[in-house]
Amino acid sequence: MPKLALRPAAVRAPGLRARAMRRRIVLGFALLEALIGIFIFALGILKFVQLDLKSHRAAHDNLLQTHASLLAADMFDRLSGNYSIAINGGYNIANSSSATSDKNCASTPCTPEQLKSWDIHTWHTQLSRQLPAGTGKISSSLSGSVRLYQIEIQYKNRRGDVSSLLLTSGL
């Protein structure tokens, strides 16, 4: 029968140290993988927030454009409502900020001229309240028997640039 020789402790120690060292390296790589995963996840969250912010900015720009369109349509309705003045080009204004009205035509009857002043004053008030630095111009021209009105609305968008909307319609 062969004799089993026992190894001294000094001979066994290098193998244990190597295994412990390998275990530490494996744990180090697992920690590194976890940190890389967290970093990639954080980048994904930041990109999502950036995308959300861009969509809110675009929605705000679209809201301003919608307000401008509705205000232009409102003025076209006012022109149609005061046809006797509008058909002769009476609503031409170079800048809506100069509009004033002495009479409130919403609660009392008005002449067509008073209604024109009230319409322009009300429109200017709506422009300045609903659009940042909102102004409007109205011009008309005669094309055959049709009076064409152009309504231009200008306002500042979120970047501070001037945006404008130009609509044309005939009476």
N, CA, C and O atoms as a DFTB+ gen file, in Angstrom:
684 C
 N C O
     1  1       0.816      -1.151       0.000
     2  2       0.000       0.000       0.000
     3  2       0.880       1.242       0.000
     4  3       1.832       1.352       0.773
     5  1       0.542       2.162      -0.875
     6  2       1.384       3.348      -0.915
     7  2       1.114       4.235       0.277
     8  3       0.005       4.300       0.807
     9  1       2.124       4.886       0.659
    10  2       2.032       5.807       1.783
    11  2       1.552       7.158       1.273
    12  3       2.059       7.669       0.275
    13  1       0.575       7.732       1.960
    14  2       0.098       9.078       1.608
    15  2       0.937      10.094       2.347
    16  3       1.125      10.028       3.562
    17  1       1.409      10.988       1.608
    18  2       2.232      12.014       2.229
    19  2       1.387      13.263       2.430
    20  3       0.662      13.693       1.534
    21  1       1.488      13.800       3.550
    22  2       0.791      15.051       3.843
    23  2       1.673      16.219       3.458
    24  3       2.881      16.233       3.696
    25  1       1.062      17.139       2.889
    26  2       1.814      18.326       2.495
    27  2       1.910      19.288       3.657
    28  3       0.982      19.409       4.456
    29  1       2.995      19.945       3.746
    30  2       3.095      20.962       4.788
    31  2       2.222      22.164       4.430
    32  3       1.899      22.354       3.258
    33  1       1.832      22.980       5.412
    34  2       0.965      24.138       5.233
    35  2       1.572      25.171       4.301
    36  3       0.841      25.868       3.598
    37  1       2.863      25.281       4.281
    38  2       3.525      26.262       3.432
    39  2       3.333      25.933       1.961
    40  3       3.292      26.831       1.120
    41  1       3.218      24.652       1.650
    42  2       3.044      24.253       0.257
    43  2       1.597      24.478      -0.171
    44  3       1.348      24.837      -1.322
    45  1       0.650      24.277       0.725
    46  2      -0.778      24.459       0.376
    47  2      -1.159      25.927       0.239
    48  3      -2.068      26.229      -0.535
    49  1      -0.539      26.828       0.919
    50  2      -0.919      28.239       0.964
    51  2      -0.917      28.922      -0.399
    52  3      -1.848      29.678      -0.677
    53  1       0.070      28.704      -1.268
    54  2       0.025      29.400      -2.543
    55  2      -1.231      29.071      -3.349
    56  3      -1.737      29.960      -4.034
    57  1      -1.744      27.895      -3.311
    58  2      -2.968      27.541      -4.038
    59  2      -4.185      28.257      -3.479
    60  3      -5.050      28.699      -4.234
    61  1      -4.254      28.371      -2.165
    62  2      -5.370      29.085      -1.540
    63  2      -5.329      30.559      -1.879
    64  3      -6.361      31.181      -2.135
    65  1      -4.138      31.107      -1.880
    66  2      -4.005      32.533      -2.220
    67  2      -4.440      32.772      -3.667
    68  3      -5.099      33.772      -3.952
    69  1      -4.090      31.897      -4.556
    70  2      -4.454      32.060      -5.972
    71  2      -5.967      32.005      -6.151
    72  3      -6.548      32.780      -6.910
    73  1      -6.608      31.046      -5.414
    74  2      -8.069      30.958      -5.509
    75  2      -8.736      32.203      -4.931
    76  3      -9.699      32.708      -5.508
    77  1      -8.251      32.690      -3.831
    78  2      -8.811      33.903      -3.217
    79  2      -8.620      35.106      -4.148
    80  3      -9.500      35.958      -4.276
    81  1      -7.466      35.153      -4.784
    82  2      -7.181      36.246      -5.703
    83  2      -8.117      36.182      -6.908
    84  3      -8.626      37.211      -7.353
    85  1      -8.350      34.963      -7.444
    86  2      -9.273      34.810      -8.565
    87  2     -10.680      35.218      -8.164
    88  3     -11.389      35.851      -8.947
    89  1     -11.091      34.862      -6.954
    90  2     -12.415      35.217      -6.460
    91  2     -12.559      36.738      -6.384
    92  3     -13.603      37.270      -6.762
    93  1     -11.537      37.449      -5.905
    94  2     -11.565      38.914      -5.828
    95  2     -11.655      39.536      -7.219
    96  3     -12.380      40.512      -7.416
    97  1     -10.926      38.979      -8.180
    98  2     -10.964      39.495      -9.552
    99  2     -12.355      39.317     -10.133
   100  3     -12.877      40.235     -10.766
   101  1     -12.966      38.161      -9.935
   102  2     -14.316      37.903     -10.426
   103  2     -15.294      38.883      -9.793
   104  3     -16.137      39.451     -10.487
   105  1     -15.190      39.088      -8.482
   106  2     -16.068      40.052      -7.815
   107  2     -15.816      41.463      -8.328
   108  3     -16.759      42.247      -8.437
   109  1     -14.596      41.802      -8.641
   110  2     -14.259      43.120      -9.195
   111  2     -14.885      43.327     -10.561
   112  3     -15.389      44.410     -10.857
   113  1     -14.855      42.284     -11.406
   114  2     -15.485      42.393     -12.713
   115  2     -17.003      42.506     -12.585
   116  3     -17.623      43.238     -13.357
   117  1     -17.602      41.819     -11.655
   118  2     -19.054      41.914     -11.447
   119  2     -19.430      43.330     -11.025
   120  3     -20.439      43.868     -11.482
   121  1     -18.632      43.929     -10.164
   122  2     -18.887      45.302      -9.742
   123  2     -18.731      46.258     -10.922
   124  3     -19.532      47.179     -11.082
   125  1     -17.720      46.048     -11.736
   126  2     -17.503      46.881     -12.912
   127  2     -18.671      46.737     -13.885
   128  3     -19.128      47.736     -14.441
   129  1     -19.160      45.528     -14.100
   130  2     -20.316      45.306     -14.974
   131  2     -21.552      46.015     -14.424
   132  3     -22.319      46.602     -15.188
   133  1     -21.747      45.967     -13.124
   134  2     -22.891      46.645     -12.510
   135  2     -22.781      48.154     -12.698
   136  3     -23.778      48.802     -13.015
   137  1     -21.605      48.724     -12.511
   138  2     -21.416      50.163     -12.699
   139  2     -21.663      50.574     -14.145
   140  3     -22.272      51.614     -14.396
   141  1     -21.200      49.773     -15.091
   142  2     -21.441      50.074     -16.504
   143  2     -22.940      50.004     -16.809
   144  3     -23.465      50.837     -17.547
   145  1     -23.619      49.021     -16.245
   146  2     -25.074      48.902     -16.439
   147  2     -25.821      50.105     -15.882
   148  3     -26.745      50.614     -16.516
   149  1     -25.430      50.553     -14.715
   150  2     -26.071      51.735     -14.107
   151  2     -25.810      52.968     -14.965
   152  3     -26.705      53.790     -15.156
   153  1     -24.597      53.100     -15.479
   154  2     -24.249      54.241     -16.331
   155  2     -25.102      54.250     -17.600
   156  3     -25.619      55.297     -17.989
   157  1     -25.249      53.107     -18.238
   158  2     -26.061      53.022     -19.462
   159  2     -27.531      53.318     -19.151
   160  3     -28.204      53.993     -19.930
   161  1     -28.023      52.826     -18.037
   162  2     -29.402      53.096     -17.637
   163  2     -29.606      54.595     -17.398
   164  3     -30.619      55.160     -17.810
   165  1     -28.640      55.236     -16.733
   166  2     -28.734      56.680     -16.470
   167  2     -28.727      57.469     -17.781
   168  3     -29.460      58.449     -17.916
   169  1     -27.912      57.054     -18.734
   170  2     -27.916      57.719     -20.040
   171  2     -29.275      57.583     -20.718
   172  3     -29.768      58.539     -21.317
   173  1     -29.875      56.411     -20.628
   174  2     -31.203      56.205     -21.202
   175  2     -32.242      57.112     -20.570
   176  3     -33.084      57.675     -21.270
   177  1     -32.192      57.259     -19.266
   178  2     -33.131      58.152     -18.561
   179  2     -32.916      59.597     -19.000
   180  3     -33.886      60.318     -19.234
   181  1     -31.669      60.029     -19.114
   182  2     -31.380      61.396     -19.551
   183  2     -31.897      61.645     -20.967
   184  3     -32.446      62.711     -21.243
   185  1     -31.732      60.693     -21.850
   186  2     -32.241      60.839     -23.217
   187  2     -33.764      60.914     -23.229
   188  3     -34.351      61.672     -24.002
   189  1     -34.392      60.131     -22.377
   190  2     -35.851      60.186     -22.276
   191  2     -36.309      61.552     -21.793
   192  3     -37.270      62.103     -22.330
   193  1     -35.646      62.106     -20.796
   194  2     -35.998      63.437     -20.279
   195  2     -35.779      64.486     -21.363
   196  3     -36.594      65.395     -21.521
   197  1     -34.683      64.366     -22.112
   198  2     -34.407      65.303     -23.195
   199  2     -35.496      65.229     -24.262
   200  3     -35.943      66.264     -24.757
   201  1     -35.918      64.049     -24.614
   202  2     -36.984      63.870     -25.601
   203  2     -38.296      64.468     -25.095
   204  3     -39.024      65.108     -25.854
   205  1     -38.591      64.261     -23.831
   206  2     -39.797      64.812     -23.238
   207  2     -39.768      66.336     -23.258
   208  3     -40.783      66.973     -23.539
   209  1     -38.622      66.917     -22.965
   210  2     -38.471      68.369     -22.983
   211  2     -38.673      68.919     -24.392
   212  3     -39.333      69.942     -24.571
   213  1     -38.110      68.245     -25.390
   214  2     -38.292      68.675     -26.778
   215  2     -39.759      68.621     -27.183
   216  3     -40.248      69.506     -27.885
   217  1     -40.455      67.588     -26.742
   218  2     -41.873      67.480     -27.109
   219  2     -42.694      68.587     -26.446
   220  3     -43.640      69.097     -27.045
   221  1     -42.340      68.960     -25.218
   222  2     -43.052      70.069     -24.557
   223  2     -42.790      71.388     -25.279
   224  3     -43.695      72.209     -25.424
   225  1     -41.559      71.589     -25.728
   226  2     -41.242      72.813     -26.471
   227  2     -42.011      72.865     -27.781
   228  3     -42.558      73.908     -28.138
   229  1     -42.057      71.759     -28.494
   230  2     -42.793      71.711     -29.758
   231  2     -44.286      71.927     -29.524
   232  3     -44.949      72.593     -30.319
   233  1     -44.808      71.374     -28.449
   234  2     -46.227      71.561     -28.131
   235  2     -46.520      73.028     -27.836
   236  3     -47.571      73.542     -28.220
   237  1     -45.596      73.701     -27.157
   238  2     -45.793      75.126     -26.854
   239  2     -45.774      75.952     -28.147
   240  3     -46.599      76.849     -28.322
   241  1     -44.838      75.652     -29.046
   242  2     -44.789      76.362     -30.333
   243  2     -46.078      76.132     -31.119
   244  3     -46.617      77.062     -31.720
   245  1     -46.564      74.908     -31.113
   246  2     -47.820      74.599     -31.810
   247  2     -49.006      75.310     -31.175
   248  3     -49.924      75.736     -31.875
   249  1     -48.992      75.441     -29.864
   250  2     -50.071      76.148     -29.178
   251  2     -50.101      77.617     -29.597
   252  3     -51.174      78.167     -29.847
   253  1     -48.937      78.254     -29.674
   254  2     -48.879      79.650     -30.114
   255  2     -49.374      79.789     -31.549
   256  3     -50.105      80.729     -31.863
   257  1     -48.984      78.867     -32.419
   258  2     -49.432      78.905     -33.813
   259  2     -50.954      78.723     -33.894
   260  3     -51.618      79.366     -34.706
   261  1     -51.488      77.856     -33.060
   262  2     -52.938      77.646     -33.034
   263  2     -53.665      78.894     -32.566
   264  3     -54.685      79.275     -33.140
   265  1     -53.141      79.539     -31.514
   266  2     -53.749      80.790     -31.037
   267  2     -53.742      81.842     -32.144
   268  3     -54.739      82.536     -32.343
   269  1     -52.629      81.965     -32.864
   270  2     -52.548      82.942     -33.951
   271  2     -53.578      82.628     -35.038
   272  3     -54.221      83.543     -35.552
   273  1     -53.742      81.372     -35.391
   274  2     -54.726      80.981     -36.415
   275  2     -56.149      81.296     -35.963
   276  3     -56.965      81.795     -36.738
   277  1     -56.432      80.997     -34.700
   278  2     -57.778      81.272     -34.189
   279  2     -58.063      82.771     -34.121
   280  3     -59.184      83.202     -34.388
   281  1     -57.059      83.559     -33.766
   282  2     -57.253      85.012     -33.717
   283  2     -57.450      85.594     -35.115
   284  3     -58.230      86.531     -35.289
   285  1     -56.751      85.050     -36.112
   286  2     -56.960      85.504     -37.491
   287  2     -58.365      85.126     -37.964
   288  3     -59.045      85.930     -38.603
   289  1     -58.793      83.914     -37.652
   290  2     -60.150      83.482     -38.029
   291  2     -61.204      84.335     -37.323
   292  3     -62.243      84.652     -37.902
   293  1     -60.932      84.700     -36.079
   294  2     -61.852      85.569     -35.335
   295  2     -61.995      86.924     -36.028
   296  3     -63.098      87.461     -36.128
   297  1     -60.881      87.470     -36.503
   298  2     -60.966      88.762     -37.184
   299  2     -61.711      88.632     -38.503
   300  3     -62.457      89.538     -38.875
   301  1     -61.526      87.519     -39.226
   302  2     -62.299      87.313     -40.454
   303  2     -63.799      87.264     -40.146
   304  3     -64.610      87.779     -40.916
   305  1     -64.162      86.648     -39.032
   306  2     -65.571      86.635     -38.624
   307  2     -66.065      88.043     -38.313
   308  3     -67.188      88.406     -38.665
   309  1     -65.230      88.826     -37.659
   310  2     -65.607      90.215     -37.353
   311  2     -65.788      91.031     -38.634
   312  3     -66.689      91.864     -38.729
   313  1     -64.920      90.780     -39.615
   314  2     -65.056      91.471     -40.900
   315  2     -66.391      91.130     -41.562
   316  3     -67.081      92.005     -42.085
   317  1     -66.735      89.864     -41.529
   318  2     -68.012      89.442     -42.122
   319  2     -69.201      90.018     -41.370
   320  3     -70.240      90.308     -41.962
   321  1     -69.042      90.184     -40.063
   322  2     -70.130      90.732     -39.249
   323  2     -70.357      92.213     -39.464
   324  3     -71.448      92.710     -39.185
   325  1     -69.369      92.927     -39.947
   326  2     -69.491      94.363     -40.216
   327  2     -69.224      94.591     -41.704
   328  3     -68.318      95.333     -42.086
   329  1     -70.022      93.945     -42.515
   330  2     -69.809      93.887     -43.954
   331  2     -69.800      95.267     -44.614
   332  3     -69.010      95.506     -45.528
   333  1     -70.665      96.172     -44.164
   334  2     -70.775      97.484     -44.821
   335  2     -69.474      98.276     -44.736
   336  3     -69.154      99.020     -45.663
   337  1     -68.729      98.137     -43.667
   338  2     -67.435      98.822     -43.542
   339  2     -66.340      97.979     -44.206
   340  3     -65.471      98.518     -44.890
   341  1     -66.383      96.667     -44.005
   342  2     -65.324      95.791     -44.504
   343  2     -65.272      95.749     -46.028
   344  3     -64.184      95.667     -46.599
   345  1     -66.421      95.802     -46.699
   346  2     -66.436      95.692     -48.162
   347  2     -65.767      96.896     -48.810
   348  3     -65.312      96.806     -49.950
   349  1     -65.701      98.021     -48.102
   350  2     -65.059      99.229     -48.619
   351  2     -63.608      99.358     -48.139
   352  3     -62.980     100.396     -48.348
   353  1     -63.076      98.320     -47.503
   354  2     -61.685      98.360     -47.047
   355  2     -61.487      99.128     -45.756
   356  3     -60.384      99.600     -45.480
   357  1     -62.530      99.260     -44.966
   358  2     -62.467     100.067     -43.748
   359  2     -61.657      99.465     -42.617
   360  3     -61.348     100.167     -41.654
   361  1     -61.307      98.212     -42.696
   362  2     -60.577      97.562     -41.600
   363  2     -59.058      97.552     -41.811
   364  3     -58.350      96.851     -41.088
   365  1     -58.554      98.298     -42.764
   366  2     -57.110      98.347     -42.979
   367  2     -56.429      99.007     -41.780
   368  3     -56.723     100.153     -41.440
   369  1     -55.528      98.280     -41.154
   370  2     -54.738      98.855     -40.061
   371  2     -53.296      98.401     -40.229
   372  3     -53.025      97.250     -40.571
   373  1     -52.382      99.322     -39.982
   374  2     -50.959      98.998     -40.115
   375  2     -50.430      98.307     -38.868
   376  3     -49.512      97.491     -38.956
   377  1     -50.993      98.623     -37.715
   378  2     -50.523      98.028     -36.467
   379  2     -51.678      98.022     -35.479
   380  3     -52.262      99.066     -35.188
   381  1     -52.001      96.850     -34.970
   382  2     -53.155      96.741     -34.079
   383  2     -52.924      97.390     -32.730
   384  3     -53.887      97.585     -31.989
   385  1     -51.689      97.735     -32.373
   386  2     -51.440      98.300     -31.052
   387  2     -51.974      99.726     -30.926
   388  3     -52.092     100.244     -29.816
   389  1     -52.298     100.365     -32.054
   390  2     -52.820     101.723     -31.990
   391  2     -54.347     101.754     -31.875
   392  3     -54.943     102.829     -31.949
   393  1     -54.983     100.607     -31.697
   394  2     -56.440     100.526     -31.681
   395  2     -57.006     100.964     -30.335
   396  3     -56.560     100.514     -29.279
   397  1     -57.997     101.850     -30.393
   398  2     -58.731     102.258     -29.193
   399  2     -60.220     102.252     -29.514
   400  3     -60.619     102.326     -30.677
   401  1     -61.020     102.164     -28.485
   402  2     -62.468     102.176     -28.671
   403  2     -63.104     102.925     -27.511
   404  3     -62.769     102.703     -26.348
   405  1     -64.038     103.825     -27.853
   406  2     -64.732     104.602     -26.825
   407  2     -65.960     103.877     -26.304
   408  3     -66.445     104.187     -25.216
   409  1     -66.462     102.929     -27.053
   410  2     -67.731     102.301     -26.712
   411  2     -67.589     100.791     -26.638
   412  3     -66.844     100.195     -27.416
   413  1     -68.294     100.175     -25.714
   414  2     -68.324      98.721     -25.565
   415  2     -69.488      98.182     -26.386
   416  3     -70.644      98.251     -25.969
   417  1     -69.169      97.649     -27.551
   418  2     -70.209      97.157     -28.453
   419  2     -70.713      95.776     -28.058
   420  3     -71.648      95.265     -28.674
   421  1     -70.112      95.162     -27.042
   422  2     -70.591      93.860     -26.579
   423  2     -71.874      94.015     -25.776
   424  3     -72.679      93.085     -25.715
   425  1     -72.079      95.179     -25.158
   426  2     -73.249      95.347     -24.303
   427  2     -74.226      96.400     -24.811
   428  3     -75.372      96.436     -24.361
   429  1     -73.802      97.258     -25.736
   430  2     -74.701      98.295     -26.253
   431  2     -74.641      98.315     -27.778
   432  3     -73.624      97.935     -28.357
   433  1     -75.714      98.752     -28.435
   434  2     -75.698      98.838     -29.898
   435  2     -74.684      99.887     -30.367
   436  3     -74.461     100.897     -29.700
   437  1     -74.077      99.625     -31.525
   438  2     -73.062     100.523     -32.070
   439  2     -73.319     100.773     -33.547
   440  3     -73.972      99.979     -34.224
   441  1     -72.802     101.871     -34.025
   442  2     -72.809     102.139     -35.460
   443  2     -71.724     101.264     -36.099
   444  3     -70.862     100.748     -35.388
   445  1     -71.749     101.087     -37.408
   446  2     -70.695     100.291     -38.053
   447  2     -69.275     100.828     -37.782
   448  3     -68.347     100.036     -37.612
   449  1     -69.096     102.147     -37.739
   450  2     -67.773     102.716     -37.446
   451  2     -67.346     102.405     -36.011
   452  3     -66.189     102.065     -35.766
   453  1     -68.285     102.521     -35.061
   454  2     -67.969     102.191     -33.671
   455  2     -67.657     100.698     -33.528
   456  3     -66.773     100.304     -32.768
   457  1     -68.406      99.878     -34.278
   458  2     -68.165      98.436     -34.245
   459  2     -66.781      98.110     -34.803
   460  3     -66.098      97.224     -34.289
   461  1     -66.367      98.818     -35.849
   462  2     -65.023      98.619     -36.406
   463  2     -63.969      98.931     -35.343
   464  3     -63.045      98.141     -35.147
   465  1     -64.091     100.054     -34.663
   466  2     -63.131     100.424     -33.606
   467  2     -63.138      99.396     -32.481
   468  3     -62.088      99.021     -31.958
   469  1     -64.338      98.945     -32.116
   470  2     -64.459      97.940     -31.051
   471  2     -63.811      96.614     -31.475
   472  3     -63.093      95.992     -30.693
   473  1     -64.068      96.192     -32.707
   474  2     -63.487      94.942     -33.216
   475  2     -61.958      94.989     -33.188
   476  3     -61.313      94.050     -32.722
   477  1     -61.388      96.075     -33.684
   478  2     -59.929      96.198     -33.740
   479  2     -59.346      96.273     -32.337
   480  3     -58.318      95.657     -32.054
   481  1     -59.997      97.022     -31.461
   482  2     -59.520      97.136     -30.069
   483  2     -59.588      95.774     -29.363
   484  3     -58.638      95.382     -28.685
   485  1     -60.694      95.060     -29.519
   486  2     -60.856      93.739     -28.889
   487  2     -59.839      92.753     -29.445
   488  3     -59.250      91.970     -28.699
   489  1     -59.638      92.794     -30.751
   490  2     -58.670      91.903     -31.397
   491  2     -57.263      92.178     -30.886
   492  3     -56.510      91.252     -30.583
   493  1     -56.912      93.465     -30.792
   494  2     -55.584      93.819     -30.269
   495  2     -55.413      93.330     -28.829
   496  3     -54.351      92.819     -28.470
   497  1     -56.437      93.481     -28.015
   498  2     -56.371      93.013     -26.627
   499  2     -56.135      91.504     -26.580
   500  3     -55.323      91.018     -25.793
   501  1     -56.849      90.774     -27.427
   502  2     -56.664      89.320     -27.479
   503  2     -55.267      88.952     -27.966
   504  3     -54.651      88.026     -27.437
   505  1     -54.764      89.664     -28.961
   506  2     -53.405      89.403     -29.463
   507  2     -52.366      89.578     -28.361
   508  3     -51.482      88.739     -28.187
   509  1     -52.483      90.675     -27.623
   510  2     -51.472      90.950     -26.595
   511  2     -51.593      90.012     -25.400
   512  3     -50.601      89.763     -24.715
   513  1     -52.785      89.488     -25.137
   514  2     -52.956      88.577     -24.001
   515  2     -52.603      87.127     -24.335
   516  3     -52.086      86.405     -23.482
   517  1     -52.876      86.699     -25.557
   518  2     -52.705      85.288     -25.900
   519  2     -51.384      84.960     -26.585
   520  3     -50.981      83.798     -26.632
   521  1     -50.705      85.981     -27.118
   522  2     -49.438      85.747     -27.819
   523  2     -48.356      86.654     -27.245
   524  3     -48.611      87.834     -27.005
   525  1     -47.165      86.133     -27.022
   526  2     -46.085      86.984     -26.530
   527  2     -45.692      88.027     -27.580
   528  3     -45.323      87.686     -28.704
   529  1     -45.777      89.290     -27.197
   530  2     -45.478      90.416     -28.102
   531  2     -46.314      90.321     -29.367
   532  3     -45.820      90.595     -30.460
   533  1     -47.575      89.934     -29.230
   534  2     -48.450      89.744     -30.383
   535  2     -48.928      91.058     -30.980
   536  3     -49.421      91.932     -30.267
   537  1     -48.778      91.194     -32.294
   538  2     -49.288      92.345     -33.040
   539  2     -49.959      91.828     -34.302
   540  3     -49.749      90.686     -34.713
   541  1     -50.763      92.678     -34.906
   542  2     -51.449      92.276     -36.120
   543  2     -51.610      93.416     -37.097
   544  3     -51.704      94.579     -36.706
   545  1     -51.640      93.075     -38.371
   546  2     -51.873      94.036     -39.458
   547  2     -53.002      93.495     -40.313
   548  3     -53.141      92.286     -40.499
   549  1     -53.797      94.403     -40.823
   550  2     -54.874      94.015     -41.729
   551  2     -54.770      94.905     -42.958
   552  3     -54.714      96.130     -42.847
   553  1     -54.743      94.285     -44.125
   554  2     -54.736      95.047     -45.369
   555  2     -55.752      94.413     -46.315
   556  3     -56.093      93.235     -46.208
   557  1     -56.216      95.239     -47.237
   558  2     -57.201      94.719     -48.189
   559  2     -56.891      95.226     -49.584
   560  3     -56.211      96.236     -49.765
   561  1     -57.403      94.505     -50.555
   562  2     -57.280      94.913     -51.957
   563  2     -58.525      94.427     -52.677
   564  3     -59.196      93.490     -52.245
   565  1     -58.809      95.084     -53.773
   566  2     -59.979      94.722     -54.571
   567  2     -59.514      93.893     -55.756
   568  3     -58.668      94.327     -56.538
   569  1     -60.074      92.702     -55.881
   570  2     -59.748      91.816     -56.990
   571  2     -61.044      91.535     -57.741
   572  3     -61.801      90.630     -57.388
   573  1     -61.285      92.332     -58.787
   574  2     -62.565      92.227     -59.484
   575  2     -63.659      92.768     -58.587
   576  3     -63.612      93.927     -58.174
   577  1     -64.638      91.944     -58.284
   578  2     -65.717      92.373     -57.383
   579  2     -65.527      91.823     -55.968
   580  3     -66.408      91.966     -55.121
   581  1     -64.375      91.193     -55.715
   582  2     -64.134      90.576     -54.412
   583  2     -63.109      91.399     -53.642
   584  3     -62.050      91.744     -54.165
   585  1     -63.439      91.706     -52.396
   586  2     -62.508      92.396     -51.505
   587  2     -61.686      91.328     -50.787
   588  3     -62.233      90.530     -50.025
   589  1     -60.369      91.312     -51.029
   590  2     -59.468      90.359     -50.383
   591  2     -58.834      91.013     -49.154
   592  3     -58.281      92.110     -49.231
   593  1     -58.925      90.334     -48.053
   594  2     -58.283      90.804     -46.820
   595  2     -57.125      89.889     -46.474
   596  3     -57.232      88.666     -46.558
   597  1     -56.008      90.508     -46.080
   598  2     -54.851      89.771     -45.573
   599  2     -54.663      90.152     -44.112
   600  3     -54.584      91.328     -43.757
   601  1     -54.594      89.139     -43.293
   602  2     -54.354      89.359     -41.869
   603  2     -52.999      88.742     -41.539
   604  3     -52.768      87.552     -41.753
   605  1     -52.118      89.576     -41.018
   606  2     -50.790      89.104     -40.615
   607  2     -50.653      89.275     -39.114
   608  3     -50.855      90.363     -38.576
   609  1     -50.309      88.193     -38.453
   610  2     -50.098      88.204     -37.006
   611  2     -48.648      87.853     -36.741
   612  3     -48.124      86.879     -37.281
   613  1     -48.003      88.656     -35.906
   614  2     -46.619      88.393     -35.518
   615  2     -46.540      88.255     -34.009
   616  3     -47.240      88.944     -33.268
   617  1     -45.681      87.359     -33.571
   618  2     -45.473      87.123     -32.140
   619  2     -44.089      86.531     -31.938
   620  3     -43.455      86.070     -32.887
   621  1     -43.628      86.548     -30.703
   622  2     -42.320      85.963     -30.385
   623  2     -42.521      84.534     -29.918
   624  3     -43.354      84.253     -29.056
   625  1     -41.736      83.632     -30.508
   626  2     -41.811      82.241     -30.086
   627  2     -40.922      82.030     -28.856
   628  3     -40.345      82.987     -28.341
   629  1     -40.810      80.799     -28.388
   630  2     -40.092      80.523     -27.144
   631  2     -38.610      80.853     -27.220
   632  3     -37.981      81.086     -26.188
   633  1     -38.033      80.878     -28.430
   634  2     -36.609      81.225     -28.589
   635  2     -36.406      82.721     -28.664
   636  3     -35.269      83.192     -28.656
   637  1     -37.494      83.483     -28.737
   638  2     -37.401      84.931     -28.852
   639  2     -37.406      85.418     -30.293
   640  3     -37.340      86.621     -30.542
   641  1     -37.483      84.483     -31.250
   642  2     -37.564      84.860     -32.665
   643  2     -38.988      85.284     -32.995
   644  3     -39.942      84.857     -32.343
   645  1     -39.121      86.124     -34.007
   646  2     -40.445      86.560     -34.429
   647  2     -41.025      85.533     -35.398
   648  3     -40.418      85.205     -36.418
   649  1     -42.202      85.038     -35.059
   650  2     -42.944      84.143     -35.943
   651  2     -44.117      84.926     -36.502
   652  3     -44.628      85.837     -35.850
   653  1     -44.541      84.577     -37.699
   654  2     -45.679      85.287     -38.262
   655  2     -46.611      84.315     -38.970
   656  3     -46.219      83.233     -39.407
   657  1     -47.839      84.744     -39.061
   658  2     -48.894      83.974     -39.722
   659  2     -49.599      84.920     -40.674
   660  3     -49.974      86.021     -40.271
   661  1     -49.790      84.533     -41.906
   662  2     -50.454      85.362     -42.906
   663  2     -51.610      84.578     -43.496
   664  3     -51.416      83.514     -44.084
   665  1     -52.806      85.107     -43.336
   666  2     -54.004      84.475     -43.895
   667  2     -54.705      85.451     -44.817
   668  3     -54.762      86.651     -44.550
   669  1     -55.237      84.921     -45.902
   670  2     -55.948      85.730     -46.878
   671  2     -57.335      85.130     -47.089
   672  3     -57.502      83.914     -47.183
   673  1     -58.325      86.022     -47.162
   674  2     -59.692      85.570     -47.423
   675  2     -60.436      86.689     -48.148
   676  3     -60.061      87.859     -48.061
   677  1     -61.465      86.322     -48.843
   678  2     -62.252      87.297     -49.590
   679  2     -63.626      87.475     -48.990
   680  3     -64.179      86.565     -48.372
   681  1     -64.169      88.668     -49.185
   682  2     -65.552      88.962     -48.752
   683  2     -66.441      89.027     -49.965
   684  3     -67.643      89.262     -49.838
